Amino acid sequence: MSRLWHVLGAVLAFALLMAGPVQAEEEKPFAEQKVVLQISDPNPFKQTLVLNVANNLIKYYGPDRVDIEIVAFGPGLRLLFADNVNRGRIQGLSTNGVRFAACNNTMNAMTKKLGHKPELVPQAKVIPAGVVRIIELMDQGYKLVKP
């Protein structure tokens, strides 16, 4: 009987894996707008700007009326480093429902370059590939904004 449960569990896990693209982690059924913000720039000004845009969207629509995910890849991943000066702002935006995605491809490249895996803010969710995540979200009706 135990073996049957293991087989059923494996079949279910495979079925979920094959079900399709990852859905937004936190459903916002009353969101009027769905926005994915891309950050791929190492410039601290651009990193601050992407957080400002997210904050302005929340102020305009309200936290329940806008669904925002910030996807960081390439040099923009530095926004999500644990020692980034914006970590407090990231925490605040997260409490308003903003999600943060960190590209695993970039993580692997930076690990090789730095000699250790970069430590990220706790709000960051590592995803396989930043560009793929953006495409998935756009397929779900998200609008891409690259400040």
Protein Blocks (a to p, Z undefined) as FASTA:
>chain_A
ZZmmmmmmmmmmmmmmmnoccddfbacfkbfbdcddddfbfblklmmmmmmmmmmmmmmn
opklcccddddehjllmmmpmklcklmmmmmmmmnopacdddfklmmmmmmmnopacddd
fkbccdfblklmmmmmmmnopacddZZ
